Amino acid sequence: MSSNFSICHDIKLNVSRVIVGKEEVIDLLLIALLAEGHILLEDVPGLGKTVLAKALARSIGGEFKRVQFTPDLLPADITGFNIYDQRNQVFSFQPGPVMANVLLADEINRTVPRTQASLLESMEERQVTVDGQTYELPHPFMVLATQNPIELEGTFPLPEAQLDRFLLKVGLGYPDRDQEVEMMIRFQTNDPLTSLEPVCKPADVSRMQAACRDILVSEPVLQYIADLVQASRGCGSFRYGASPRGSLGLMRAAQGSAALAGRDYVIPDDVKRMALPALGHRVILTDEERLCGADTGSLLQGVMEGVMVPDSQVQSAS
């Protein structure tokens, strides 16, 4: 089984040539890729979110597109539009940047909700519809969206329906002192991103994604996932708990975690590892908790601790 995902190790090493000291973040990125999900990167500027997206796209040999979200951005600027060809007297479709393997939606909360919503069909159904005509997106397709959590002026917070489309929400965090020194050494004379070579092809990623869906999730583990999600809905600190899409997302993320570990079955530790990044952005605090500055992650961690972990050992499906 591990041979099906051996390329992941090569991708991780390749991305690590550019991104210093963020092994867990790179792991989560690969897990989302294997699970055919999208990632919301939320952190302060200058931590390498754009570089991370570019490094992933180059490592898988995929096409990379970047959209800088601004208040005047239109849906057609993302999805594409039809233009009239006077010579042939027909309309031809001009693809937008969404027609890529990796789309970086930079500062997604700086554009209006109408434009934000133009990504919903792409993220969920892997297609775009323009003037009644539907166009399939490349495969694999992944959206990496970024937003700055400390600037609120001139921003449009993502609605819950949009947040729910992201498999994981991840923060990069600051590097420590040694990592920062290592980063400066690497970038002192040249940019390692410019010399980064692919280690696989998009078709290889598609095959890994198909294999990831076949990873066994036993009934006790499925019940554990359901118990976690149900507990989030019963928590008094949350106005709304995680949605059914959250249950599916957590299951897919756990499969990705197992795949990255070289297993063909999910264990409870996979679920525990992925619960916070997969569910943290899907729950909504009550007004009281929000005004008190409560931390969603800490509250969700408390919910997890109250849910019984399956005792039975999930065996390989061999």
N, C-alpha and C positions, 0 to 999 in steps of 0.2 A: 504493500500500500504506500509506503513512504516514497517509493520511486516515482509515484504519480505526482508528487509535490516537491521533488528534489530541486526543481527550478526555483522554488521560493527562497531557498538558501542562497542561491546565486543572485537573485534580485535584491535580497536584503543586504548582502555584502556590497553589491554595486551601489545601492542607494547610500550605504554607510560611508562610501568614499567621499560623499559630498556633505551628508548630514552627520554631525558629530554627536555621539553620546545620547541618541534618542532611540535606543533599541526597542523599547516598548511601543513608542509611537509608530515606528516602522512596522512592527509586528501587527499593530491594529490596522494599519493601512493595508497590509497584505491580507489580513483576515477579511476586511471589507471587500477587497478585490476578489478573493476566492468565493465569498458569499454573494457576489454580484450586487453589492450594496454601495451606498454613497456615504461620504464623510463630511461632517461639518467641523471645520477647524476654527475654534474660537480662542483667540489669545491676542495679546498686545502686538503692535507692529514690530517688525524687525527680527522675528524669531525663526524665519526660514520657511514659512508656509508655502510661498510660491516656489522656492527652490525644491522643496519636498515633492510638490506636484510634478515639476519638470523632471526631476530625477527618476520618479516612478515611470513617467511616460517614456523617457529615453531607455530605461532599463528593459521595458517590455517591447520595445521597438514600435510603440504606438504613436498615433498622431496626437499632438498636444495643441489645444487651443485655450486662449485666455480671454476672458471678458471682464473688463473693468466696469463694475456696476455703478451707475450714476443716476441721479434723479431724472435725467432726460432720456435714459435708455428705453428703447421701445421693444416690445416682444419680437418684432421682425428682425431686430438687431441680433437676436439670439437664434431664433428658429430658421431664419431665411425668408425669402420673399420671391414672388413671381415678377418677372420683368418682361415687357413686350418686345419681341424681336421684330423690328419693322421689316427687315429683309425677308424673313420667312413668314411674317404675319402670324406668329404664334407666341404664346407665353412660355417662357422657360424659367425653371426653378433655379434660383441662386441660393445654394446652401449656406446656412448660417454657421457660426462657430460650434454649435451643438453637434455638428457632424464630425465628431472626433472620438478617439478612444478615451482620452482623459480631458475633461473640460474643467478648467479652473474658473469658478465663479467668484471673482475677487471682490470682497466687501459687499456681499450679497444683500446686506441690510441697508445699503445706501440707495437702492432703487425703489420705485413705487410698487405697491402690492400687485398691480396688474402685470408688471414685467416679471416680478418674482413668480407669479402663478404660471407664466409661460413655460417654466421648467417642469411643472408637475407631470405633464404627459410624458415628457422625455424620461424623467426619473423613474416613473412607475411602469410605463409600457414600452420604453425603448423605441419611441417613434415620435415624429412631429406631424402635425396636420396643418397645412397651409392652403387656404382657399378651397377647403373640402378634399384636398388630395393628401394622402398619408404617405410618409416616407420613413423607411426603416433606418435606424441609427446603426453605426458600425458596431461590431461585436469584437471584443468587450467594450462596454461603455461605462464610464464612471465619472461622477461629478464630485469634485473637491471644492467645497464652498468655504470661504473665509469670512469672518466678521470680527470686528474689534469690540470687546465687551465694555470698554471704558468710555467710549464716545457715544453719546446719545443724541446730540444735536444733529439734525439733518438726516436721521436714520429712520427706517421703517421696520420695526421688529417683525421677524418672520412669524406668520400665523401658525397656529398649531398644526393645521393640515400640511403645511410645508415642512415643518420640523419633523413630522411623523414620517416623511419620505426618506429621511436620512437614517441609515442603519446605525451609525455611530456618531457621537459627538466627542471630540478629542481636543485637549489643550496640549500645546508643546511644552510650555514652561521654560524658564531660563536655564541655560547651561551652568554647570558649576565652574569653578575657577580653572581647573585643569582642562576641561572641555573647551572653554573659551580660548585658552592659549593654543590648544591643538587646532581649533578652527582658524585662528589667525595665521598659524604656520601654514596650513593647507592653502589658504587664500592669499598668502603674501606675494607670491610671484605670478600666479595665474589662477583662473577659476576652474576647479576640477570638473564642474558641470559641462564645460565646453568639450572636454575630451572623453566624456562618459559614453561608452558603447553599449548597445543592446546585448542582453544575455539570453533573450528568447524572442519569440514572435507573438503577435496578438493571438494567433491560432493556438499556441501553446497554452496561453492563459485561458482561452475558451475551453480547452480540454480539461484543464484543472478545475474550472468552475463546474463542469458537468460531473466530474468525479467527486467533487465536494458535496454535491446534492445526494450522492449515494452513501454518504457516511451515516452509519447507524446511530439513531437516537432511540434508545430503549424507552419503554413505557414509563418506568420509574423516573427517568430523566425528564420526559415530557410532562409528567405530573409535577415534578419539581419546578419546571418553568412556569406551568400554569399557576402553581401555588404562589410563586414570587409575584406574578402579575396580579393575581387576585388580591394579594396582601397590599400591593400598592394602591389598589382601589378602596381598600378598607382602612387605609391610614388616615387619621383625622387631620394630619398636617397637609394633606394633598386635597385640593378641590376636585381634581380629576386624576385618576391613576392611569397606568399605561393602557394603550388600546390593544385590541386583538392583533393589529399589525405589529405591535411591540412584542407579543408572544412569538409570532413568526420570525421577527427580526432577531430576537434573542436566540431562537433555535438555529437560524442560519449562521449567526455569529459564533455560536458554540461549535457548529460543524466546521467553520473556518478555523477556529482555535485548535480543534482536534486534528485537522488536516495539516496545519502548520507544525504540530507536534509529531506528525508521522503516524497518527492512529487512524483506523477506519471505524472508530466508534467514539461517541461523546461520553465523557465522564462528568460528574457534578462539578468538578473543579473548573471545567471549561465554562459552565454556566455561571459560576461565581465570578470568574475572571471577566466575563463579558457583560455582566448585569448592569454595572454602573454606566459604561459607555453606551450600552444599547438602550437603557431605560431612562437614564437621567434627564434627557431632553424631552421625554414623552409624558412626564408627570408635571402637574401644575400646582404650585403652592397655593394655599388659602391666602386671602388678603392679609390676615393677621401674621402669618409666618413670613410673608413677603415684606411687610412693613417692619418686622423685627430683624430683617436681614438674615433669615435662616438659610442654611446651606443645604441645597437639594441633595447633594451627594451624601452628606452626613445623615440626613433623614432617611434616604433610601438604603444606606448601609444598615441603619437600625432596623428597617423593615426586613432586610435580608437575614439579619441575625435571629429574627423571630420565626423564620421558616425552617422546618425540619429538612435536613439534607438526607437524601436517600442513603440507606445503609448498604443496600445490595451493590455488589461489584458488577459493573457492566462489562460483559465479556466481548471479545472480538467476534465478528460474524463469520469467522473462518470455519 
